[in-house]
Amino acid sequence: MNAAVASGYPRVYGHASADPEAFWLEAARAVDWYEPPTRAFDPALGVYGRWFPDGVTNTCHNALDRHVAAGRGLQTAIIHDSPVSGQVRRLSYAAVLEETRLLAGLLAEMGVGRGDRVVIYMPMVPEALIAMYATARLGAVHSVVFGGFAAPELAARIEDAAPKVVLAASCGLEPNRVVAYKPLLDEALARSAHKPSGCLVLQRPQVEARLVPGRDRDWAEAMADARARGLSAECVPVAATDPLYILYTSGTTGRPKGIVRDSGGHLVSPLWSMPNLYGIAPGEVFWTASDIGWVVGHTYIAYAPLFHGATTVLYEGKPVGTPDAGAFWRVCEQHGVVTLFTAPTALRAIRKEDPEGRLVKSRDLSGLRALFLAGERADPDTVAWAERTFGIPVIDHWWQTETGWPIAGNPIGLGTLPVKHGSPTVPMPGYRLETLDEAGHALPPGRMGTLAIRLPLPPACLPTLWGDDDRFRETYLTQFPGYYTTSDAGYLDDDGYVWVMGRTDDVINVAGHRLSTGAMEEVLASHPAVAECAVIGIRDALKGEVPAGFVVLKSGAEAAPAAVEAELVALVRDRIGPVAAFKLAVTVGRLPKTRSGKILRGTMKKLADGATWTVPATVDDPAIFDEIAAALKPRGLPAG
């Protein structure tokens, strides 16, 4: 890789590839073990092998106890910043440990032990993180369900995980509304064939939930009683191969798909990533602007910062509207954030409201060293805007719920590599990434195909699906034997940089030509009037599929949508060519997204095709689909 001479990356990645046993055992030394592993990997265990098969540890000990013992007790562990409730709370490592010991003792009294499951249905409050740590402390398995998830989806997850206890809150807070959680939980428990033995409910002042006698307990009252009795629980040693958590992927139908994360691998790789990928030192403030209901929140809000002895920010707000598009920069200035990790959609929303970056200029962001992006593909135009606006490295990186930590990124801790706009840079150690054609043959640099990872997957990646090895094999390993398929389309270039162009089902077939919707989105996003966009393939009787682009215009550009649409059609024709058959650009007020910021392209396609569709459980605002349908009808599309 000729671009990487100034970075330590080639040496590190080469070491991990040439001698993974030595590399990962060395990385594992950063973890506190009750019994350190003597082997990094056993290919005979599990579906494709298991990491650190003879290691014994505890996740909660590594997040809290060892740092308090080492003298970090007074350091802030969690900053809870909630503009929707007007509160900021700072909790030290010692305070979090005290509450975690107490809650773990209470859970143990409720019958929770090693291997039992605990479902956590809570908003972005410190008690939610404490619930995760307390569950891990007992060697139990937590399953966090995004707060406010609809009752049927919550019921399906409760039924699949079969938890002994549910930890919930009375409500969650949105900028303009309060979402009552307890009625949703009650309905979910009524629907579920599995009944937990008890529920602990955190009563928030905005809504007081009705408690069911004999099943529900008030969180504060139960904790006060436990404190008065001196209740506590110490860490339970668990095997590195024991599960730490189950995280159900969004948008599932039928039986939900539970991603399993094992205890040992989840400690090693995310901890390695903090100094090496993100360039974070212990004691620094790291902010991941996501939600704990998603994998990003699990790894880089709840766990990795604390594994590393850093401070994590738990933000209960939005990038815009709490109160304005300067919310993120207020948080960074107020709390001394050195690295911010957010979704490209958040940046696009901020840019739409504040295209000149005036709200950025009003803040002292001299301590902010880097901005990382993940969750959606970061279009080059947005990255370039952010670089100009902030004057710091803006790092796109790529990973999945299944992997648990980045597949590819720019490892600024090893020495920042040259940025190529549109690429998440290079594979991280342990990810042996290749581009395969439909027959499973490796493609040369520059040729687009399916991005696949040669087995074994590195530590922290899923070893299986909860209770379903066969489904794991069928979903991820069968299409290309010897590989895990990411179901993402893209390619590697001559420098080894990764280019992710979209999901494989976002590669559309136009009259026999396979075209990337991601490439078309890049073109649309480059137009100065476009704030954000999405391209989908819609049914066409002649060509099979044709692309349609949906665009949200920047503030001030909404007055001339027809002119912008015509310019966009011409731009795609000029940049990609007539082969794209791009003739339809539709201006909309907003795009349908999940609460984590991913654009729901699949549902948009079904709507445009007139196919049967249902409102995804993860959508931020279902009313957006009515707006999309209204925009499509004058174009002669079914909008069913």
N, C-alpha and C positions, 0 to 999 in steps of 0.2 A: 504494500500500500504506500505509494510514493508520497501521499499527502501527509503521512503520519510521523515523519521523522522526528519532530520535536516532542512527541507524546510518548509516554510509557506504554500506550495501548498495545502496539504490536507485540512487544515482549510478553505482556501479561496474557493477552489472548492466545498467543502461541504456546505459552506454558500450559494454559488450561486445556488446549487442544492436544498437545503432545503427551501430557502426563496428568490427566484429570484426577487421578487418585491422589497424587502429591499436592496438586493445586487446591483441591477442596478440603483435604485434611489440614492444610496450612490455613485456609480461610476459617475453618472450624475452630481454630485456636482462639479466635476472638470471642467465642461463646463460653459461658460458664457451664460446665458439665458436671453432673454427679459422677458419671462414668464416661470419660472421653472416648470417642469412637476410635477403634484401631483400624477400621476399614472405611473408606469413603463410600463405596458402592458395592452392592451385591446384586448381580444380574439375575440370580435365581429366585429372587423374591418378587412378589407382586406381579403386575401385568407386564412391565418392561424392566423391572429391577427397583430397588429401594436404596435411598441414601442414608448413610451413617447407621447401618443396621444394628450395631451393638452400642450405640450412644444412648445415654440416659440424661435427661435435662428437664427443665421446666421453663416455659415461656414467661410466666409472670415474674419468676425470680430474675430472669435476664432483663426484664423491662423495669423492674422496681427495686427489689431487695438488694441486688448487688451494687446498685448505684448509691443507695442510702448507706450501705455498709462501707462504701469507698469514700464517703464524705460529701456526696451531692444532695443530701437530704433537704437542705434549704433552697436549693436551686429550683426554679420554676420548671415543672414538668409539662403542665397543660395551661395554656391561655385560652379561656372560653370567651370569645367575642361575639356578642349577640345584639346586633343593631335592631333586630325586630322586637326584642324585649328591653333594649336600652341598658344592658348589663355587660360588664366585663369582670370576669373572675380569673384569678391566678392561683393555681394549686401547685404546691411544692411536691417534690418527689416523696418526702416524708408524709405529707398529708394524703396523697393519693394512695400510698402504701397502707396507711392506717385505715382508710375507708375500704380498701380492697380486702384487707385481712378481715375486717368486720363483716362485709357482705359475703365473703367466702365462708365464714363461720355460719352465717345465717342460711346460706344455700345448703351447707352440709347438714344443718338441722332439718332442712326441708327434704333431705334424702338424696341430694346430688353428690355423686362420687365419680371416681375415675371412669371415663368412657360414657357417662350419661350426657344427654344433650340438654342444652338450655337455649330457648329461642329468645332473642332480644328484639323488641319492637319499640324503638325509642328514637326521639329526634336528636339533634346535635347538641347534647348536653354532656357535661363531664361524667354524670352517672352512667351514661351509656358506655363510655370507655372503661369505667370502673367495673361495670357488669362483665365486660369482655375479660378483663384481667382476673376478676374473681373466679370466673368460670375456668379459665386456664390454670389458675392457682390450684384448683382441685383436681386437675387432670381431666376435667370434663370438656365437652365439645360445644362451642357456641355456634349458633346460626343467627346472624343478624339479618332481619328483614327490614327493608327500607320503611321508615316511619310513614304512616298514611297509606301504605299499600292496601288495595281493596280486599275486602273480606274473603272472596273466593280464592285469590292467590295466596293470601296468608294462611287460609285453611289448608290448602294443598301442601304448603311448606311444613306446617305443623304435623300434618298426617305423615309426611315422608320422613321428617327428622325424628318424630316421636319423642318430644322433649319431656323431661320430668317436670320442669318448671318453665314458666314464661315470665320474663321481666319486661314491663311495659311502662309507658308514661300516659298521663291523661290526655295529652294533646301535643301537637306540633304547631309551630308558628310560621306563617307565611307573611310576606309584606302587607297583604291586605285582608288576611283572613286567619282564623284559628281553625285548625283541623283536629276534631275530636277523635282520638285513637281508640278509646275504650269501647265505644259501640261497635267499631269495626272488629276489634278483638273478640268481643262477646259473640258477634255473628260468626266469626271464623271458628271459634271453639264449638259453637252449636253445629256447624257444618262438618267439622272434623270427626272422623271415627276415633281418632286418638284423643284422649283427655289427659292433660297434664295434672299432676297432683296439686299444683298450686300456682298462683300468680302474685307477683309483687308489683305494685303499681305506684309509680312516682307521680304524686299529685302536683301539677304545676298551677300557679295562681290564676292563670287565665281560664282554666276549666277544671272543675272538680268532678272526677269520675264517680259513677255509682259502683260500689264494690259488692260483689256477690258473696254473701255469707258462706263461710266454710271453704271457699276457694281463694278469694282475693284478700290480700293484705296491703295496708298502706305502707309504702316504702319508708317514709320518715319515721312513723311510729315503730315499725319493726326494727329499724336500725337503732333508734333510741333505746329500745328495750334490750337489744343485743349489746349495745355499748354499756348499759347499766349492769349487765350480767358479766361483762368482761369477755364476751365471746370473741373468738379469733380462730383463724385457720392458717396453718403453715403450708408451704408449697409441697405438692405431691410429685415425686419423681415419676416421669413417664418416658417410655421409649421414644427415640427420635422418630420412629415410624408410626407412632400413635397419632391419630388425627387431632389437630388443634381446633379446626372449624370447618363448617360446611357453608358454602355461599352459593345460593341458587342464582343461576343466570337469568337475566331479564327476558321477558317476552316468550317464556316457555309455554307450550300447550301440552295437555295431557299431564302425565307425571312430571313434576319439575326436575330439572337437571342440577343435581347438587355437586358442585366442585369441592373436592376434598383437599385440604391443605395439611401437610404433616408437620409435626412439631419441630423436628431437627432441621430439615431443609429450609423451613420458613424463617428460622433464626439465622442461618448461615448466609444465604444470598442477599436478603434485604439489608442485613448488617454490613456485608461487604460493599453494598451499593452506596451506603451513606457517604463514606469518605472518598470512594473511588469514582463513582458515577456523578454524585451530586456535589462533591467537594465540601461536605459539611464537617465541622469539628464539634466535639462534645461541648455543650454549653451554648451553642449557637441556636438561633430561632429559625425553624424550618416550617413553612406553611404550605400545606396541600389544601387547595380550595376545592374540596370535593365533599362527599358525604360518606359517613361510615357504612352506609348500606351497600356501597360499591367496593370493588376490590382495591381501588386506589386508596379509599379511606381506611380499609383494613391495614394495608401494608404501610402507607406513608402518613397517616394521621395517628392511628392507634399504636402501631408497633415499632417500625424501624427507627423513628426518631428517638424513642425511649430506649430501645436496644443500645443505641449509640451514645446515650447520655445527653441528647440535645433537648430542646424545648419544642413542643408541637403546638400549633394553633388550631383550635376547634372553632370554626366560624359558622354561626347560625344567621346567614344572610344571603344576599344575592350580589352578583357583580354590578347590576344596575337596579335602582329602585330602593336601595336601603342606605342612604336616601337617594343617591345619584350614581353616575358612572365613575365617581371618584372613590367609591367605597373601598376597593382593593388597596388603593394607594394610601388611604387613611390608616388601614390596618397595618400595612408594611411600615409606615413611618412611626405609628404609635407603639408598635411592639418590637421594632428593630429587626424585622425579617431580613435574613440574608439571602434566602432562596425561596422563590414562589413557584408552585407547581399548580397549573390550572388547565382547563380545556380550551382549545382554540375557539370554541363557540362562545366562551366567556369573553375572550379578547375581541371577537367580532361584535358582540353586543356592546361592549365598551366603546369600540371604535365607531359604531353606528351613532352613539349618543355624543361622543366627544372626539370627532375625527382629527382635530388639531392637537389633541393631547393637552388641552389647557388645564384640566384637573390634575394631570400628572405633574405639570410644571409648578403647581402650587404646593407640592409636598417635597419634603427632604427625603429623597430616596438614595442618598449617597451610600448607605449601607447595603443596598440591594445589589447582589453580585450576579445573579443569573435568574432567568425565567424559563421554566421547563413547561412543555406542552404535551398533552396526551389525551386520548379519549376519542378524538376525531382526527382525521388527517389535517395537518396544519398546512393550509395553502400558502404558497410562497409569498403572495402579496401581503397576507396578514403578518407573516414572520418579518418581512422587510419593514412594514409599518411599525411593528413593535421594536425592532432594532433601532430605527430612527428615533422613535419616541423615548425609549429608555436609555439607549446608549450602552447596553449590556448584552452579553450573549443570550440569545433566545434559542432554546434547544428543544427541538421536536424529538420526542422518543415514542417508541411503539411497544405496546404489550397488550396482554389479554387477561380477562378474568382467570382463564385457565393457567396462565404462566405465573401469576402472582407477583412478578417483578419484570422489569423491562427486557424485551427480547433484543432491542437495538436502541442505542442512544449515543450521545457524545460525552464521553467520560471526562468531565472537566477536572475531576480530582487526579486523574492520571496525566493531565495535560490536554487542553482543549484542541480538538481536531478542527480543520477548516470546515466551516458550515457550507452545505449545499442546500439551498432553499428547496423544500419539497422532499428532502430525505431525512429520516430519523438517524442518519449517520451509520454506525457500524454495529455488528452483533456483539452482545456482551459475552463474557466468558461462559463456556458451556453450551452456547447456542450455535450448533453447526448448521448454518442456514444454507439452503440450496433452493434454486428455482427449478421446478419440474414441469414437464409438459403433461398432457392428459394421459400419456402412457407411463408416466413415472420416470422418464428419462431426464437427466440433468441438462439444463439449458445453458448456453454460453452467456457471458456478460452482455447486458443490454436487451436480452430477449425476455418478454413478459410471460409468466406462467404462474403456477401456484407456489407460494412461498411455503416451504416445508422444513422442519427441523429434524435432523438425523437423530435417532434414539441412541442413548437415553437422553431425556430431557434433563436439564441441570437441576440442582437442588431448588426447592420451593415451588416448582411446577407441580401440577396435579398428578398424584400417583394413580388416581382412579376417580370414578363418580360414586357418590354415596350409595352403597348397597347394590352396585350394578357394574361389575367389571365388563360384562358383555356389551353393554351400551357404550362404555368408554372405548372399547376396542372398535366397535362399529362406527362410532361418531368421529374418532380422531386418528385411528391407526390402520384401518383396513384399506382405505383408498390407495395409499402408497406404503406397502410393506417396508418396515424398517424406519419409517418416518412418522412424525406427528404432523398432520396437516393443519395449518393455521386458518385455512379457508379464506386467506387474504391473497389477492393477486398483486404481483409486482415483479421486480427484478433486482439483480445485483449489478453494479456497474464495474468498470475496469479497476477502480480503486477499492472495491469491496464494500462500497456504500450501498445501503438498502433503500429501495424505492417501493413504498407501499401505495398502490394505486386504487385500493378499494377492496371490498369483499369480492370473492370469486363470482358471486351472483350479481355483482355490480358491473361485471364485464358483459356488455350487451352484444348481441349478434345482429348486426344490421346487414341484411342481404349477404350473409356469409362472412362478413368482416367483423372480427372480434375487436371491440373498441372499449376503452376504459372510460367510465363515467368520471373517475377522478381526474383524468387529463382534461376533460371538458370543464369540470368545475374550476380547475386552475385558470383556464382561459376566462371564464365568466368572472371569477374573483379579481382578475387583473383590471377589470373596467373600473374607472374611478368612482362611478356612482353606486357600485354594488357593495353592500355591507356583508352579506353572506348568501350562500346559494346551495342548491342541491340539484343534481342531475339524476334522473331515473330513466329506465327504458320502458316504454309503453307499447302495447300490442299494436301491430300494423299488419293489415291483410296482405300487403305486397311485400314488405321487407322483413316481416317477422317481428322486428322491434325497431323503434326509432327513439332517439333521445328527446327528453323534454327537460328544460331547465327552469327551476323555480328560484326567483331572486327576491331578496329583501333589499330595498334601496336605502342608502344613507340619508340621514336627516338633511333636508334641503333639496334632495333629488326626486322626491316623490311626485312632483308636479308634472313630470313628463315621462310617465312610464312607457307609453307606446314608442317614443323615440329611443329610449334606452333598450327596449326589447329588440327593436330593429337593429340597433348597433351591436347587440350581443349575438344575434344570428349571423351577422356579417363577420364578427370577430372570430367565431368558431370556424366558419367557412374558411377564413383567411389562415388561421393558425393550424387547424387540423385537416381541413380540406373538405371537398364536397362529399367524400366517402362517409363522413359522419352523419349526413342527412339531418343536420340540426336545423330545424325550422321553427321550433316552438320554444319561446321564452315567455314565462308567465310571472308577472309581478305579484307578490303577495305581501301581506303585512308582517307575517312571521312564519317560521317553519315549525312543524311539530317535532318536539324533542322529548327524550327521556329526561328525568330529573337530573341525570348526570351530564346532560348536554349533548347526547348523541341524537343526530337527526334520524327520524323514523322513516327512512327511504322505502323500506319494504311495504309498510302500510300505505304510504303515498302511492306506490305503484299499484297496489290492489285497488285503491280508490279510483285512480285514473283509468285502470283497465275495466272498471265495472265489475270486478270480482268480489266475492264474498269476503268481508273483513270484519274484524272486531276491534274495539278500542283497546290498544295495549295497556296493560296494567301500569306500565312505567311512564306513561305520557304525562308531561307536566300540566297540560291544559287540553282536555278533549275537544273544546270548542274550536281549536285550530283546524280540525278536520272539516268542520262546516265551512270555514273560511276558504280552505283549499278547494272544496267542492264548488263553492260559489264562483271561484276564479276560473275553474275548468269549464263550467257549463257553457259560457259564451264561445269557447273554443271548439265546441262540438264533441267533447269527450264525455263518456258516460258518467264519471264522477259518482260511481255507485256506492 
